[in-house]
Amino acid sequence: MKKILVGIFFFYSLISYAQSDHTKVVLSDITEKVKNNYIDKDAYKKVDSLFQNESKKGTFNNLSKKDFAAFLTQKLRATIKDEHFFVKYLENYSSENPHNEKEREKENNFHNSLENFGFENVKRLEGNVGYINFKGFATAESSEKTLAAAMNFVANTNSLIIDLRENGGGDNEMLLLFCSYFFDKKTDLYTTYFRNKDKTVLNSTQSQVSGQKYLHKNIIILTSKKSFSAAEGLAYFLQEYKLAEVIGEKTGGAANPVDHFIIQNQYLLLVPAGEITSSISHKNWEHIGVIPDQEVEAEDALKVAYIRILKNILKAGTKTDLSIPEIKNLINKLEQ
């Protein structure tokens, strides 16, 4: 019996040692990726110190791989103060398949299509006001037709509300494509410096788009604390160029674009590898967020924006589907 117990103890000791060894390799790999790619070249020192301290405390010992990834995400964000850091456990990932990345992209596009590429709904509100509820930036290539359809739908409205209150960001090219609908000509919006490549990229809008552009009209963007990354970019640049007002809450403050890495064929690591610089202000919204023109609770932002637009319609004498008394009555109802 003692031999059996000793054997069991030895077996579990081997498992524990193997897990510990594997964890060290993963942590070392992540530290190296941060060192070589993060926009702040010294941030890896904080990461190394973090991992060493947590390892000494035995924090990682009993975590599942999924919980391990979630813990690393939380700690990296808190330690480096950059919400773009992300670690995810990849179940059944295999780098041996040469078509792996293409298959992954195809699968992502399929799942994004099930959510209509982020376009939750598009409608016309009374008073001929367009409304787009947009929840995420999928790739520009996959989203182009849906974006064009959305913009064509609101093309004849007098004013537009773009709701980004639940938008967590996404693809940079999609950000530029969406911005392109509000600029009458190609415009250099910002540069992105990538430290790992020592390269600066100019990011510009497109002069031509698939749908109808929305030019010289009243636009309001709704934001919340959840508005993040590319969603912040859309609000930031349209506000900066005085093409839109922003109503809602100050946004999350995540401007640095990411690069992705596969760690030990088991984890996806996102590292903010670039720094955006606006062509106008020579700044960005990192750690600051987009500051609304009118700051209100996120849940009230749509009502406040709608009332603001209706009052502007009355002031400008803009022709809509409603008479002046009907617009006044609608405003009174909304304000109650």
WONORSUL-V965234 format. One record per residue. N is the residue number from 0. PSI is psi in whole degrees, 0 to 359 (* if undefined). OMEGA is omega as a letter, one per 40 degrees, with the letter a starting at -180 (NA if undefined). Layout:
((N PSI OMEGA) (N PSI OMEGA))
This chain:
((0 317 i) (1 322 i) (2 321 i) (3 315 i) (4 318 i) (5 319 i) (6 317 i) (7 314 i) (8 317 a) (9 320 i) (10 312 a) (11 330 i) (12 321 i) (13 317 i) (14 313 a) (15 318 i) (16 318 a) (17 318 i) (18 318 a) (19 316 i) (20 317 i) (21 317 i) (22 317 i) (23 319 a) (24 316 i) (25 312 a) (26 321 i) (27 318 i) (28 315 a) (29 316 i) (30 317 a) (31 320 i) (32 320 i) (33 317 a) (34 318 a) (35 345 a) (36 332 a) (37 146 a) (38 330 i) (39 111 a) (40 344 a) (41 358 a) (42 334 a) (43 334 i) (44 321 i) (45 321 i) (46 314 i) (47 316 i) (48 319 i) (49 310 a) (50 320 i) (51 316 i) (52 316 a) (53 325 i) (54 317 i) (55 325 i) (56 349 a) (57 21 a) (58 324 a) (59 351 a) (60 315 a) (61 18 i) (62 139 i) (63 165 a) (64 325 i) (65 316 i) (66 326 i) (67 314 i) (68 316 a) (69 320 i) (70 317 i) (71 319 i) (72 311 a) (73 316 a) (74 320 i) (75 316 a) (76 318 a) (77 323 a) (78 317 a) (79 351 a) (80 45 i) (81 111 a) (82 355 a) (83 344 i) (84 138 a) (85 135 i) (86 133 a) (87 135 i) (88 128 a) (89 101 a) (90 135 i) (91 25 i) (92 140 i) (93 124 i) (94 353 a) (95 340 i) (96 113 a) (97 340 a) (98 12 a) (99 311 a) (100 319 i) (101 320 i) (102 319 i) (103 317 i) (104 318 i) (105 318 i) (106 318 i) (107 317 i) (108 322 i) (109 313 a) (110 323 i) (111 326 i) (112 328 i) (113 340 i) (114 21 i) (115 36 i) (116 35 i) (117 347 a) (118 94 a) (119 311 i) (120 154 i) (121 127 a) (122 172 i) (123 123 i) (124 159 i) (125 140 a) (126 9 i) (127 49 i) (128 124 i) (129 150 i) (130 125 i) (131 118 i) (132 107 a) (133 123 a) (134 357 i) (135 146 a) (136 93 i) (137 181 a) (138 148 a) (139 320 a) (140 317 a) (141 334 a) (142 348 a) (143 314 a) (144 322 a) (145 319 i) (146 315 i) (147 318 i) (148 319 i) (149 316 a) (150 326 i) (151 323 a) (152 321 a) (153 4 a) (154 327 a) (155 4 i) (156 159 a) (157 334 a) (158 161 a) (159 136 i) (160 124 i) (161 115 a) (162 109 i) (163 21 a) (164 337 i) (165 23 a) (166 117 a) (167 10 i) (168 203 a) (169 229 a) (170 131 a) (171 321 a) (172 326 i) (173 323 i) (174 312 a) (175 322 i) (176 316 i) (177 316 i) (178 326 a) (179 335 a) (180 349 a) (181 0 i) (182 132 a) (183 343 i) (184 169 i) (185 131 a) (186 132 i) (187 108 a) (188 314 a) (189 163 i) (190 154 i) (191 121 i) (192 126 i) (193 113 a) (194 321 a) (195 338 i) (196 354 a) (197 52 a) (198 140 i) (199 129 a) (200 134 i) (201 129 a) (202 120 a) (203 156 i) (204 167 i) (205 143 i) (206 328 a) (207 141 i) (208 166 a) (209 325 a) (210 191 i) (211 133 i) (212 155 a) (213 94 a) (214 146 i) (215 40 i) (216 165 a) (217 124 a) (218 134 i) (219 133 i) (220 131 i) (221 134 a) (222 163 i) (223 181 i) (224 339 a) (225 345 i) (226 128 a) (227 145 i) (228 244 a) (229 328 i) (230 319 i) (231 322 i) (232 316 i) (233 314 i) (234 317 a) (235 311 a) (236 323 i) (237 326 i) (238 316 a) (239 322 i) (240 9 i) (241 35 i) (242 346 a) (243 152 i) (244 153 i) (245 128 i) (246 134 i) (247 219 a) (248 157 i) (249 138 a) (250 177 a) (251 330 i) (252 49 a) (253 98 a) (254 334 a) (255 119 i) (256 154 a) (257 160 i) (258 152 a) (259 148 a) (260 147 i) (261 123 a) (262 117 i) (263 33 i) (264 23 a) (265 338 a) (266 142 i) (267 128 i) (268 125 i) (269 125 a) (270 124 i) (271 108 a) (272 357 a) (273 167 i) (274 124 a) (275 139 i) (276 119 a) (277 140 i) (278 338 a) (279 301 a) (280 344 a) (281 30 i) (282 187 i) (283 190 a) (284 13 i) (285 129 i) (286 348 a) (287 316 a) (288 171 i) (289 126 a) (290 119 a) (291 151 i) (292 327 i) (293 113 a) (294 119 i) (295 166 i) (296 142 a) (297 321 a) (298 340 a) (299 354 a) (300 319 a) (301 315 a) (302 315 a) (303 318 i) (304 317 a) (305 315 i) (306 317 a) (307 315 a) (308 316 a) (309 321 i) (310 324 i) (311 324 i) (312 315 i) (313 316 a) (314 320 a) (315 347 a) (316 30 a) (317 134 i) (318 131 i) (319 187 i) (320 351 i) (321 148 i) (322 167 i) (323 314 i) (324 324 i) (325 321 i) (326 316 i) (327 319 i) (328 320 i) (329 319 i) (330 316 i) (331 319 i) (332 317 a) (333 327 a) (334 347 a) (335 * NA))
